[in-house]
Amino acid sequence: MKVVLSVVGRLKERYWTEAEAEYRKRLRPYCQLEVVEHKDDAAQLTALARAGTVIALDERGPSMSSPEFARDVLAAGERGTLPSPLVFAIGGADGHGDALRARAQRLLSFGRLTIAHRLVRILMLEQIYRGFRIVRGEPYHRD
């Protein structure tokens, strides 16, 4: 299954790039992961015009537990009930505009907290990894 992380901005600090590299490595057995960095919101929106299933990380969306995410998003993607690729869109410092929210098939929130967009990028990779482990019944997640 192909998974795309569509992000506005670049990771500059070494600690972020190292964390991303670790999760990219962990995800290799589970999916074909592509991280696409966009200069700005407009470039991201243009790129997403032809994408499969777009899930925008946005504070307006519902939050899910990790098992719900694994079942409703990743397992559905693997079954083919969600068009491929699964694209997780992460906005810049100001989040997403109305046009991208309208383009997305789903919104997903990490809760009501404000979280730096660079950290959201790492959190999303971790949740994708966790979700694949849950779907396959492998140890990692604890209830």
C-alpha positions as CSV (number, residue, x, y, z in Angstrom):
1,M,0.0,0.0,0.0
2,K,1.2,3.5,-0.8
3,V,1.1,6.1,1.9
4,V,2.0,9.8,1.3
5,L,2.8,12.4,3.9
6,S,2.1,15.7,2.2
7,V,3.6,18.5,4.2
8,V,4.1,22.3,4.0
9,G,7.7,23.2,4.9
10,R,10.9,21.4,5.5
11,L,12.5,19.8,8.5
12,K,15.7,21.7,9.3
13,E,16.7,20.6,12.8
14,R,18.7,17.4,13.1
15,Y,16.5,16.0,15.8
16,W,13.4,16.1,13.6
17,T,15.2,14.6,10.5
18,E,16.6,11.8,12.7
19,A,13.1,11.0,14.1
20,E,11.6,11.0,10.6
21,A,14.4,8.8,9.3
22,E,13.7,6.3,12.1
23,Y,10.0,6.0,11.3
24,R,10.7,5.8,7.6
25,K,12.9,2.8,8.3
26,R,10.3,1.2,10.6
27,L,7.6,1.6,8.0
28,R,9.5,0.0,5.1
29,P,8.0,-3.5,5.8
30,Y,4.5,-2.1,5.9
31,C,4.0,0.4,3.2
32,Q,5.6,2.3,0.4
33,L,6.0,5.7,2.1
34,E,6.6,8.9,0.3
35,V,7.1,12.3,2.1
36,V,6.4,15.2,-0.2
37,E,7.4,18.7,1.0
38,H,5.6,21.7,-0.5
39,K,6.8,25.3,-0.5
40,D,3.4,26.7,0.6
41,D,-0.3,25.9,1.0
42,A,-1.1,26.7,-2.7
43,A,1.5,24.2,-3.9
44,Q,0.2,21.5,-1.6
45,L,-3.4,22.1,-2.8
46,T,-2.3,21.8,-6.4
47,A,-0.4,18.6,-5.8
48,L,-3.4,17.1,-4.0
49,A,-5.8,17.7,-6.9
50,R,-4.9,14.3,-8.3
51,A,-4.3,12.4,-5.0
52,G,-6.2,9.3,-3.8
53,T,-7.7,9.6,-0.3
54,V,-6.7,12.8,1.4
55,I,-6.9,12.9,5.1
56,A,-6.1,16.4,6.4
57,L,-4.6,16.8,9.9
58,D,-6.7,19.6,11.3
59,E,-7.9,20.7,14.7
60,R,-11.5,20.9,13.3
61,G,-11.6,17.1,12.7
62,P,-12.5,14.4,15.0
63,S,-9.9,12.6,17.1
64,M,-9.5,8.8,17.1
65,S,-7.9,6.3,19.3
66,S,-4.9,4.4,17.7
67,P,-7.0,1.2,17.3
68,E,-9.8,3.2,15.6
69,F,-7.2,4.8,13.3
70,A,-5.7,1.4,12.5
71,R,-9.1,-0.2,11.7
72,D,-10.9,2.7,10.0
73,V,-8.0,4.2,8.0
74,L,-5.1,1.8,7.5
75,A,-7.0,-1.5,7.4
76,A,-9.6,0.1,5.0
77,G,-6.7,1.3,2.8
78,E,-5.2,-2.2,2.7
79,R,-8.6,-3.7,1.8
80,G,-8.9,-1.2,-1.0
81,T,-12.1,0.5,0.4
82,L,-10.2,3.8,0.4
83,P,-8.7,4.8,-2.9
84,S,-4.9,4.6,-3.0
85,P,-2.7,6.3,-2.1
86,L,-3.6,7.3,1.4
87,V,-2.4,10.9,1.7
88,F,-2.0,12.5,5.1
89,A,-1.9,16.3,4.6
90,I,-0.1,18.4,7.2
91,G,-0.3,22.2,6.8
92,G,2.2,24.8,7.7
93,A,2.4,26.9,10.9
94,D,-1.1,28.4,10.2
95,G,-2.8,25.0,9.4
96,H,-5.0,24.4,6.4
97,G,-7.1,26.7,4.4
98,D,-10.8,26.1,3.6
99,A,-9.9,24.8,0.1
100,L,-7.8,22.0,1.3
101,R,-10.3,21.1,4.0
102,A,-12.9,20.9,1.3
103,R,-10.6,18.7,-0.9
104,A,-10.0,16.2,1.9
105,Q,-12.2,13.2,2.3
106,R,-11.6,13.2,6.0
107,L,-10.2,15.5,8.7
108,L,-8.3,14.0,11.6
109,S,-7.3,15.8,14.8
110,F,-4.7,14.9,17.4
111,G,-7.0,16.7,19.9
112,R,-7.6,20.2,21.0
113,L,-4.0,21.0,21.8
114,T,-2.0,23.2,19.5
115,I,1.0,21.2,18.3
116,A,3.9,22.5,16.1
117,H,3.5,21.3,12.5
118,R,6.9,19.8,12.5
119,L,6.0,17.7,15.6
120,V,2.7,16.7,14.0
121,R,4.7,15.3,11.1
122,I,6.6,12.9,13.4
123,L,3.5,12.1,15.4
124,M,1.7,11.1,12.2
125,L,4.5,8.8,11.2
126,E,4.5,7.2,14.6
127,Q,0.7,6.6,14.4
128,I,1.0,5.1,11.0
129,Y,3.6,2.7,12.3
130,R,1.6,1.9,15.4
131,G,-1.5,1.4,13.2
132,F,0.2,-1.1,10.9
133,R,1.4,-3.0,14.0
134,I,-2.1,-3.1,15.4
135,V,-3.6,-4.2,12.0
136,R,-1.2,-7.1,11.9
137,G,-1.5,-8.1,15.5
138,E,2.1,-7.4,16.2
139,P,3.4,-6.2,19.6
140,Y,3.9,-2.5,20.1
141,H,0.6,-0.9,21.1
142,R,-0.7,-1.3,24.7
143,D,-4.3,-0.6,25.6
